[in-house]
Amino acid sequence: MAADQVSNKGVILKRYVTGFPTEDDMEVVTSGFSLAVPPGNPTAVLVKNLYLSCDPYMRNRMSKHDDDSATYIEDFVPGEVLAGFAVSKVVASGNPDFKEGDLVWGLAGCEEYSLIAHPEYLFKISHPELPLSYYTGVLGMPGLTAYAGFLDVAKPKKGDYVFVSAASGAVGQLVGQLAKISGCYVVGSAGSDEKVNLLKNKFGFDDAFNYKKEHDLKAALKRCFPEGIDIYFESVGGAMLDAVLLNMRKHSRIAVSGLISQYNLEQPEGAPNLFCLVAKRIRMEGFIVGDYFGSYQKFEEEMVGYLKEGKITYVEDIVEGIDKVPEALIGLFSGRNVGKQLVAIARE
Ligand SMILES: NC(=O)c1ccc[n+]([C@@H]2O[C@H](COP(=O)([O-])OP(=O)(O)OC[C@H]3O[C@@H](n4cnc5c(N)ncnc54)[C@H](OP(=O)(O)O)[C@@H]3O)[C@@H](O)[C@H]2O)c1
């Protein structure tokens, strides 16, 4: 290996995925990585990745979309390293905005070292005094998702009744806490008693339930919201969405962040109660966090303030080593993660 070459382990997609992904759909491979800025790309940034983020949207990129009308991002390419959000340290840069030693977060690869050809989704870390891993979560993409989706799309008012599904996860735990800061009453659902306990006793939700133990979701929601729901922060879809529709109030809002229960289905389910949108004049609006990256700095300062004042707390599920990426990634779809799932692959 040449003097400026290092070995680089990365996770590739072996084949396009249909149905539930398995570890065997991915493979950890080793290649060489040059630590010099390539002459053909003089403004590239080279980074050493410290933490890799596991995010549900990555499943969408593992499928082949012949018709791109139902997606918003390119499919992964079999044989290539998966793209993903990471917290990283710059090891070389031809870009005037980044220099060697900078700590950054943004879109990189699921690998030890990444060459970032177009660093438009790379942000400098302004608060290294906080855990750097937070930039995969509360101070990164999921944090901005919770912030923008709840405050800008759902537009809470003091006293609103708010329901959050997948509530203990990377996004959901923050939506619940932002709802409390906004003066709302908030209930969350999650898939285990351990997670329900976190919602009530760590994140300050007013109430929570284990949806896997409820045989009638409509009745469970009625029990938690006898007067109905003003805001539903949607991450799940399917039967949960359908039960929520029946419990929404007139002129209520649904901010659609994701539909994780549908991501591994070959035939997505419908929502038989969709007419509730008409009958109750509900505003249902989807959003993509990428549209809010322009307001990242404002979000970061506000969220850092909440963390430092103890108004927001954050739970992470950290596994060690790049070999763990496939297992951690697919664990999102069985609820194995407790809090934000990430993989630590190097220390600074
Ligand atoms: N719109 C955007 O820009 C944007 C950005 C980021 C994330 N998102 C979306 O936000 C949602 C949450 O993402 P996250 O990063 O915070 O993930 P997460 O909640 O940390 O992890 C995923 C969780 O989803 C739950 N889940 C998995 N399969 C399920 C199913 N079939 N039915 C019900 N719940 C299921 C599991 O929790 P339980 O144990 O509680 O079931 C699992 O732990 C996802 O839908 C994601 O696509 C959207």
The ligand as a Tripos MOL2 file, in Angstrom:
@<TRIPOS>MOLECULE
LIG
   48    52     1     0     0
SMALL
NO_CHARGES

@<TRIPOS>ATOM
      1 N1        -39.4790   12.9630    6.6430 N.am      1 LIG1
      2 C1        -38.1770   12.9540    6.9570 C.2       1 LIG1
      3 O1        -37.4030   13.7700    6.4480 O.2       1 LIG1
      4 C2        -37.6690   11.9530    7.9540 C.ar      1 LIG1
      5 C3        -36.3930   12.0570    8.5090 C.ar      1 LIG1
      6 C4        -35.9910   11.1210    9.4730 C.ar      1 LIG1
      7 C5        -36.8490   10.0880    9.8320 C.ar      1 LIG1
      8 N2        -38.0690   10.0110    9.2360 N.ar      1 LIG1
      9 C6        -39.0220    8.9400    9.5920 C.3       1 LIG1
     10 O2        -39.2770    9.0070   10.9770 O.3       1 LIG1
     11 C7        -39.6100    7.7130   11.4570 C.3       1 LIG1
     12 C8        -38.7430    7.3900   12.6670 C.3       1 LIG1
     13 O3        -37.3790    7.4090   12.2990 O.3       1 LIG1
     14 P1        -36.2540    7.3100   13.4010 P.3       1 LIG1
     15 O4        -34.9640    7.5910   12.7680 O.co2     1 LIG1
     16 O5        -36.6840    8.1050   14.5760 O.co2     1 LIG1
     17 O6        -36.2950    5.7440   13.7630 O.3       1 LIG1
     18 P2        -36.4860    5.1060   15.2040 P.3       1 LIG1
     19 O7        -37.8470    5.4840   15.6810 O.co2     1 LIG1
     20 O8        -35.3190    5.4320   16.0420 O.co2     1 LIG1
     21 O9        -36.4310    3.5580   14.8790 O.3       1 LIG1
     22 C9        -37.4570    2.9590   14.1740 C.3       1 LIG1
     23 C10       -38.5560    2.4660   15.1490 C.3       1 LIG1
     24 O10       -39.7480    2.2790   14.4150 O.3       1 LIG1
     25 C11       -40.5520    1.3360   15.0830 C.3       1 LIG1
     26 N3        -41.0820    0.3590   14.1150 N.ar      1 LIG1
     27 C12       -40.3780   -0.4470   13.3020 C.ar      1 LIG1
     28 N4        -41.2080   -1.1930   12.5520 N.ar      1 LIG1
     29 C13       -42.4690   -0.8690   12.9390 C.ar      1 LIG1
     30 C14       -43.7650   -1.2970   12.5430 C.ar      1 LIG1
     31 N5        -43.9320   -2.2460   11.6010 N.pl3     1 LIG1
     32 N6        -44.8340   -0.7380   13.1490 N.ar      1 LIG1
     33 C15       -44.6740    0.2040   14.0910 C.ar      1 LIG1
     34 N7        -43.4780    0.6640   14.5060 N.ar      1 LIG1
     35 C16       -42.3900    0.1360   13.9240 C.ar      1 LIG1
     36 C17       -39.6500    0.6130   16.1020 C.3       1 LIG1
     37 O11       -40.0060    1.0780   17.3990 O.3       1 LIG1
     38 P3        -41.1330    0.3250   18.2740 P.3       1 LIG1
     39 O12       -40.3860   -0.6330   19.1670 O.co2     1 LIG1
     40 O13       -41.7680    1.4350   19.0020 O.co2     1 LIG1
     41 O14       -42.0250   -0.4020   17.3190 O.co2     1 LIG1
     42 C18       -38.2610    1.1140   15.7590 C.3       1 LIG1
     43 O15       -37.4270    1.1810   16.8810 O.3       1 LIG1
     44 C19       -39.4320    6.7620   10.2810 C.3       1 LIG1
     45 O16       -40.6930    6.5600    9.6740 O.3       1 LIG1
     46 C20       -38.5240    7.5390    9.3540 C.3       1 LIG1
     47 O17       -38.6550    7.1290    8.0080 O.3       1 LIG1
     48 C21       -38.4850   10.9280    8.3230 C.ar      1 LIG1
@<TRIPOS>BOND
     1     1     2 1
     2     2     3 2
     3     2     4 1
     4     4     5 ar
     5     4    48 ar
     6     5     6 ar
     7     6     7 ar
     8     7     8 ar
     9     8     9 1
    10     8    48 ar
    11     9    10 1
    12     9    46 1
    13    10    11 1
    14    11    12 1
    15    11    44 1
    16    12    13 1
    17    13    14 1
    18    14    15 2
    19    14    16 1
    20    14    17 1
    21    17    18 1
    22    18    19 2
    23    18    20 1
    24    18    21 1
    25    21    22 1
    26    22    23 1
    27    23    24 1
    28    23    42 1
    29    24    25 1
    30    25    26 1
    31    25    36 1
    32    26    27 ar
    33    26    35 ar
    34    27    28 ar
    35    28    29 ar
    36    29    30 ar
    37    29    35 ar
    38    30    31 1
    39    30    32 ar
    40    32    33 ar
    41    33    34 ar
    42    34    35 ar
    43    36    37 1
    44    36    42 1
    45    37    38 1
    46    38    39 2
    47    38    40 1
    48    38    41 1
    49    42    43 1
    50    44    45 1
    51    44    46 1
    52    46    47 1
@<TRIPOS>SUBSTRUCTURE
     1 LIG1         1 GROUP 0 **** ****
